[in-house]
Amino acid sequence: MRLGLDVFLSDPPRDLLAGRWGLLSNQASVNKEGYYSKDLLRGKFQNNLICLFSPQHGFWGTEQDNMIETPDSRDPSTGLPIFSLYSRTRRPTEEMLKTIDVLIIDLQDVGTRVYTFITTMAYCLEEAKKLGKTVVILDRPNPIGGTCVEGNLLKPEWTSFVGVFPLPMRHGMTMGELALLFNEEMGIGADLRVIPLQGWERSRYWDETGLPWHLPSPNMPALTTALVYPGQVLWEGTNISEGRGTTRPFECFGAPFVQPQEVLAFLLKTPLPGVRFLETAFRPTFQKWAGEECRGCFIWVLDRLTFKPYFTTLCLLQALLTLYPQAFSWKAPPYEYETEKAPIDILIGDQEIRKGLEEGVPVGELERSWQGELHHFLKKREKYLLYP
């Protein structure tokens, strides 16, 4: 299998070779041998690559949480300036883009709507269109595969930095495919080139690609994290720890008031395929409940083909809402620069789902309610799919 980066290095579009390039990437933008795309592009096309851009968490993924900004800086190995797209601005400015002709994007997504790299990509397409710049996507695999799609679609009124387009929570697309969809369906119309992967099939998960896992963000340490993330990210909209400040973020959840056996008993009401919950305890070193012992569960995925991460966490949310009505709470704004709307609503993308959980509507009934829109999305995305 060859990454879009490999294809571009061996056969770049000839009409771009006379231009000045910027590269949006981070510490996970590496090839199979572990070399950074910035160094590979600079080494082969030294006169073309003149600046770098970084997404949320910074170029080296050093910043842990949302709304922790990174300043512009300079890359020590290449000497190139790094423009931060998670600082005073989350869009490339005219001042940044006027120095280049082509913006190359080489970022590793994790297959979940709320992962902000895809929003940054959409913003780049919009700003590039305004200034007549070309955008090139060096495509990478979706680490949790491209066949399983799950969840309600984001409602337009809940658009935010963690949801820029009506996608389901688990979208089953690559960055390149999403770029094609955004460019057309959002009416952006930028000069977009996608350099596809070679040899990747939609059914393949990351551990079937032969590629090394390099953290795309500081709390995404492994493929097992990415597997549960389309659901477990919802805890960010609550006072329940999602395991930040532990070595297994998102794979565990808990709080001092949670009694795991009560949660496990509640979950017996709803069949949850492909997963087992292990009683656990942890003491986060930072963020929610830092320094306090949290009781909860560890999520052990037994069968990733039948496991439904979004459905599973909605069931967990409803369990804690029901069992601990006085202690459980939704997180208040701000969250990812949204100062008025509830974080859980912009994460879910539809406040009616949250209300349904609060009212005790069975999650299976909620899931049935969004099947029509999900089917419509699957039909829409077909023309943008690049891989069998």
N, C-alpha and C positions, 0 to 999 in steps of 0.2 A: 504494500500500500504506500502511496506517495501523497504527502500533504500538498495543499495548494502552494505552500512555500517552496517545496522541492520542485514543483512544476514551473513555478515562476523563475526560480534560479536557473533552471536549465533551458527554459524557452520563454523569456519575457516578451510581452507584446512589443513589437519593433517600434511602433509609433510612439511609445512612451519613453524610449531610451534617450531622447533629446531633452526630456523635461526634468524639473526639480521635484524630488519626492520628499514627502513626510511619511512617517510610519507610526501608526497607533498600535501599540503592543504592550506587553508587560513580561513579568518573569516566567510565565508559562508559555511564552511564544518561542518554543524551541523545536528543533527537528528531532528525528529519531535518535541521533547521537548526542543530543543534549546541548547543541549549539544554538545560541540566541539568534532569532531572525535579524535583529538589528546588526549583529556582527557579520552574519553571512551576507546580508544585502550591502553593508558598508564595504565588506571585503571585495565583493565582486563588482559592485557598481558605486565605487567610492565617490565619483563626481555627481552622482544622482541624489543620493540620500543626504539631506542637509539638516533635518530636524526630526525629533521624536515627539509623540503624544502619549499621554498615559491616562488610563481610565480610573474608576473608583479604586481605592486602596493604594494608589500610587504605583509607580513603575515597578517597584520591587515588592509590592503587596505588603507593606509594613503597617498600614493603618487598619485597625480591627473592625471598626463599626461604621454605621451610617452617619453622615454629616460630620465626619472627621476629614477635613480637607488636606490636600497636599499642595505645596507651592510649586511653581515652576522651578526647574533645576537644570543641571547639566550632567550628562552621562559620563562617568569617569573613563570608560574604556574607549569610547569613540570621540569624546569631546563635544558631542552634539547637544544642542539645547533640547530640553524636554518641556513641552507645554502641557500643563496639567488640565485635564478636562473634568476634574472634580475639585474645584477650588472656587475662585471668584466667579467662574463660569462653568457650565456643564456642556457648553457648545464651543466648538472652535470659532474664534472670533475672526473678523476680517483681517485684523493685524496678523494673526497667526497664519491664515491661509494665503495671504498675499505673497508670501515668500516661496510658495510651492505651486506646482502645476497638477500634481497627482498626490492624493492621500491614499496610502496603502494601509489596510486594516488587517492585522493578524492577531486575533484574540480568540481565546478558548472559552466557548460558552459551555453551560452545563445542562441545557435543555429545559429550563424553567422560565416562565414568563417574567418573573420578577427579578431575574438576574440582570443587573443594570447595564452590563456590557452591550446588550442588544439595543437598549434605549440610546446609549452613547453612539452606537453605529447609526441609528435612525437620525439622530441630531446631526451627525456628520454628513449624511446624505442631503439633508435639508440645507445646511449651510454651504455645502459644495455646489449645490444647484444654483444658489443665489449668486455665487461668484464664478460660475463656469468652470469649476474644477472637476477633474476626473477622480472617481473613487474606485479602488481595486480591492476586492476581498480575497484574501488568501484563505481558502476554506479549510476547516478542520472538522473532525468527526463530532457528532453529538455523542457524548460519552455514555448516555443511557439509551442509546439506540434511536432509530428513526421510525419505528413502527407503532409503538405504544403512544397513544394520545389520550389525555384525560383532563376533565374539568370543565367548569362553566367558562364561557367567554367573558372577557373584560367588557363591562358596559362603558360606553364613551364618557359618561359623566364621572367615572372613577379613573380617568386617565391621569397618570402621574409619572414620576421618574422610575417607578417600579412597574409601570404598565403603559406602554406607548401606543399599543394597537390591540384590537380585540382578538387576542390569542387565548386558547385554553392554558391552564397552568402548566401542563406538560405538553409541549407543542410538537415534539418529534421532528424538528427541522434543524438544519445546520445554519451557521451564520450566513453562509452564502445564499442559501435558500430563503432565509428570512430577509436578507437584503433585497432580493428580487421581489419578494412579496411586498415589503414596505414601499419600495420604490414605485411599484405599480398601484397597489391598493390604497396607499396614503396619498397618491397623486403627486409624489415628489418629482419624478422625472429627471433624476440626476444622470450624468454620464457614468454609468456603473459597469464595471467589468468584474465578473466572478471567475476566479481561477479554481476550478473544481478539484476535489480529491481524485486520485486514481486508485481503483481497487477497493473502495469501501462500499459495503452493502448496508442497507438500512437496518437490517436485523442485528448488526454487530455492535456489541458493547465495547467500551474502552479496552478491557482486558483481552479482547480478541483482535486488537489492532497491532500489537507488538510495540506500541508507543509507550514511553515512560510517562508516569503521572507526575506532573509538576504543578503544585498548588496554583490554580488560577486566581484564588483569593485566599486570605489567611485562614478562613474557617471552612475550607473545602479541601481537607487533607488527603482524601482518598475517593476512589470510585464508590465505595459504600456510602460515603457522605452524599454524593450526587444522587444515588438511588433513592434516598429518603427525602431529599431536599424539596421536591415539588409539593410535599405536604408539610414537612416539619418546619419550613420557613414561616408558616402561619403563626407559630409561637412568638414570633417577633412582634405581633400585634397584641400580646397579652403580658401579664405579669409572671408567666411561667418561664423558667429558664429553658432555652433550647440547647443548652450544653455549651454555650460560649464560655470560655474560661476553663474548659476541660480539653482533654486530648481527643475526644470524640464528639465534636459539636454536631448538632442536628440528629445524631444517632441516639441520643438520650434526651429526656425531658424530665422536669420535676420542679418541685418547690418544697419548702419546709412543711407545708400543710398537707401535702399529698400523701395518701396511704396507698401504696401500689396494689395491695390485695383487693382493695375496694375498686380500683380502676379495672383490674383484670376481671373481677366478677361482673362489672358493668358491661365489659366488652363481649361477654358471652352471649349477649342479646343479638349481636350482629356478626355474621360470618365474615372474617377478614382473611382473604386468601393470601397464601405465599409469605406469611409473616408470623413471627412468634415474639412475644414480649417477655423480657426478663426483668424481674424486680432488681432495682439498682439504687445506689445512693452516690452522690458526688458533691464536691464542695467547689463551686466555681471560684476561680482566682480573680475574675473581673466581671463586670456587667451585672446582670440581675442576680440578687442574692449572693453577691461576692462574699466569700469567707464563711457562709452559712451552709450547713448540711442540707442538701435537697434530696428528698425521696422521690422516686419516680420509676420510669421504665427505660430499658434499652431496647431498641428496635433491631431485631435480628431477621433479615430478609432471607427466607428459605428458598423461595422460587421467584426470581425477578421477573419472569414472564407472566405470572399471575398476580403478583403484588401490585396493588393500586395505592401509590403513596398519598395522593390527594384525598381520596375517599377515606383512607385509614386515619389520617390526621384529623379530618372533620369528625370522625367518630370519637377520636381521643378528646378533641375540643368539647364535644357535647357531653362526654363523660365527666370532665372536670367542671363544666358549667353546672351540671346537674348535682354532682356530689359535693361541691364546695361553693355554693352560691354566695356566701359571705366573703370568702377569702379570695376567690378567683376574680380577676378584673381584666377588662380590655385596656390596653395601653392607650394613653392620651397622646395627642399630637404634641410636638412636631415629629414627623417621621419622613425622612428623605425629602426635606424641603416642603412638605405639605403641612401647613400650620392649622388647618381647620378640620379636615376630614379625618375620621378615625383610621388609624393605621391598619386595623384588621379589614376595614372595608376596601381600602385601596389595594391591599394584598390579595384579598379574595376577588376584588373587581366587581362586586355586586352586593350591596348591603342586604338584599333580600335573603341571601344565603346565611348571613350572620343572624338575621332576625329568625330565620327558620330554626337555626341551632338553638337560639334562646327559647323559642316556643316549644322545643321538644319534637319538632317534625323529624321523623326518621330520616337518617342520612340517605338511605336507599331511595326514599321519595324525592329528596332534593336532587339526587343524581339523575333520576328519571326526568326531572323537570328541565334539565339542560341538554338532553340528548338530541333534540331537534336542532339547536344552534350548533352543537358540536358536529353533527352530521353535515350541516351546511359549511362549516369551516373545512372539514375534510375534503369536500368537493372543491372548495375554493383553492386550497393549497396544492391540489394535484398538478396544476400547470407550472408550479414553481419548484417541483421536486427534481433533483438532479441525479439521484442515485436509485438503482433498482432495489 
